[in-house]
């Protein structure tokens, strides 16, 4: 089931109206049709996860600087399309790497039973905890950790999503997926990166690359080998 484009919206709330138009004009045309994803986008207040200096950008199709270590929020359509294509179910456990402000974790928390999100920067992790607590995201746990290296004691997971890009697919993370689990990551080098989904079925792995998008790098992950003359 998909939601109609002409759903009623409370025009007395300027932010609710702006959020509605963000979903209808930016996100739904980008092949985001999962009814649960749309409802999460309409109920999670993105403006509450944006630094005050960038508040006017909350509903725009841009990456937003977080003011810490050069980190940014992904554009809303990227968060939405990743969640849509990973088909997260209400009974599933999700690992996110790259918490940032906590917005993507809040969306994932609306879709999944439990979310563990890893942030390498302690200042950002604390910001995300405060934002998620204010948003009532009680099923999301923020950990200060390097997702490229640290052990994942809470695993295995149904879904692993990297909220940022990597040069090469992090094969080691696939060992932390349950049978039937999916990993989603934006992989490659500018100007060509591809959202890559790997589904695990026993010892078999099925890989698809449904769309292209250049996104900021996650820290710590391996880089591709460079050819040297």
QUIQUIRA-V428365 format. One record per residue. N is the residue number from 1. RES is the residue in one letter. SS is DSSP state (helix for helix, strand for strand, loop for the rest). OMEGA is omega in degrees with one decimal (NA if undefined). Layout:
BEGIN
n: [N N]
res: [RES RES]
ss: [SS SS]
omega: [OMEGA OMEGA]
END
This chain:
BEGIN
n: [1 2 3 4 5 6 7 8 9 10 11 12 13 14 15 16 17 18 19 20 21 22 23 24 25 26 27 28 29 30 31 32 33 34 35 36 37 38 39 40 41 42 43 44 45 46 47 48 49 50 51 52 53 54 55 56 57 58 59 60 61 62 63 64 65 66 67 68 69 70 71 72 73 74 75 76 77 78 79 80 81 82 83 84 85 86 87 88 89 90 91 92 93 94 95 96 97 98 99 100 101 102 103 104 105 106 107 108 109 110 111 112 113 114 115 116 117 118 119 120 121 122 123 124 125 126 127 128 129 130 131 132 133 134 135 136 137 138 139 140 141 142 143 144 145 146 147 148 149 150 151 152 153 154 155 156 157 158 159 160 161 162 163 164 165 166 167 168 169 170 171 172 173 174 175 176 177 178 179 180 181 182 183 184 185 186 187 188 189 190 191 192 193 194 195 196 197 198 199 200 201 202 203 204 205 206 207 208 209 210 211 212 213 214 215 216 217 218 219 220 221 222 223 224 225 226 227 228 229]
res: [X X X X X X X X X X X X X X X X X X X X X X X X X X X X X X X X X X X X X X X X X X X X X X X X X X X X X X X X X X X X X X X X X X X X X X X X X X X X X X X X X X X X X X X X X X X X X X X X X X X X X X X X X X X X X X X X X X X X X X X X X X X X X X X X X X X X X X X X X X X X X X X X X X X X X X X X X X X X X X X X X X X X X X X X X X X X X X X X X X X X X X X X X X X X X X X X X X X X X X X X X X X X X X X X X X X X X X X X X X X X X X X X X X X X X]
ss: [loop loop loop loop loop loop loop loop loop loop loop loop loop helix helix helix helix helix helix helix helix helix helix helix helix helix helix helix helix helix loop loop loop loop helix helix helix helix helix helix helix helix helix loop loop helix helix helix helix loop loop helix helix helix helix helix helix loop loop loop loop loop loop strand strand loop loop loop loop loop loop strand strand loop loop helix helix helix helix helix helix helix helix helix helix helix loop loop loop loop loop loop strand strand strand strand strand loop loop loop loop loop helix helix helix helix helix helix helix helix helix loop loop strand strand strand strand strand strand loop loop helix helix helix helix helix helix helix helix helix helix helix helix helix loop loop loop loop loop strand strand strand strand strand loop loop loop loop loop loop loop loop loop loop loop loop strand strand strand strand strand strand strand strand strand strand loop loop loop loop helix helix helix helix helix helix strand strand strand strand strand strand strand strand strand strand strand strand strand loop loop strand strand strand strand strand strand strand strand strand strand loop loop strand strand strand strand strand strand strand strand strand loop loop loop loop strand loop loop loop loop loop loop loop loop loop loop loop loop]
omega: [175.0 -179.1 -179.7 178.9 -175.0 177.5 178.5 178.4 -179.8 -176.8 176.8 179.2 -174.7 -179.5 177.6 178.2 179.6 179.2 177.8 -178.8 174.6 -178.8 -174.5 -171.7 -177.4 -166.0 -178.3 176.2 -179.9 174.2 173.1 -173.6 179.9 -174.4 -178.8 176.5 178.7 -179.8 177.1 179.6 -177.9 -177.5 176.7 -175.3 -175.9 -178.7 180.0 179.6 -177.3 176.6 -177.4 -177.7 -177.5 -173.3 -176.6 179.7 -169.0 -173.6 -177.9 -178.4 -177.8 168.3 -173.6 178.3 -179.6 176.9 179.7 173.3 178.5 -177.1 -178.5 167.7 172.4 175.0 -175.3 -178.2 178.7 174.5 -176.2 -176.8 177.8 179.9 179.9 -172.9 176.9 173.6 -176.5 -177.2 -172.8 -179.1 -168.7 175.1 -173.1 169.1 172.7 173.8 -176.6 -173.5 -176.2 -178.9 -178.4 -176.0 -178.8 177.0 177.7 175.8 179.8 179.4 176.1 -174.0 -170.6 174.7 -175.5 176.8 168.5 -177.3 -175.2 177.7 -175.8 -176.5 -177.0 -179.7 177.0 179.4 179.2 176.1 -179.0 178.4 -179.0 179.9 -177.8 176.8 178.7 -178.9 179.9 -178.9 -172.3 179.8 178.8 177.9 178.8 175.6 170.5 -174.6 174.5 -175.6 178.1 -172.5 -169.1 177.6 -176.3 -172.5 -176.9 -174.6 1.9 -174.9 173.7 -177.5 170.6 179.8 178.2 -177.8 -176.2 -175.5 174.5 -179.5 -179.8 -179.6 -179.4 -174.3 -176.6 -179.0 -178.9 177.7 -179.3 175.6 169.7 172.3 -174.2 -178.5 -178.2 171.6 177.4 -179.0 172.3 -168.4 173.7 -179.7 177.2 10.9 -177.6 171.9 -177.3 171.9 -173.4 175.9 175.1 176.9 -179.1 175.1 -174.1 177.8 -178.6 177.5 -179.5 -175.0 173.0 179.3 -168.7 -177.4 -178.5 177.5 173.1 -176.9 179.5 -178.3 165.0 -177.9 167.5 -174.4 -176.0 175.4 179.6 176.6 179.9 177.1 179.8 177.5 NA]
END
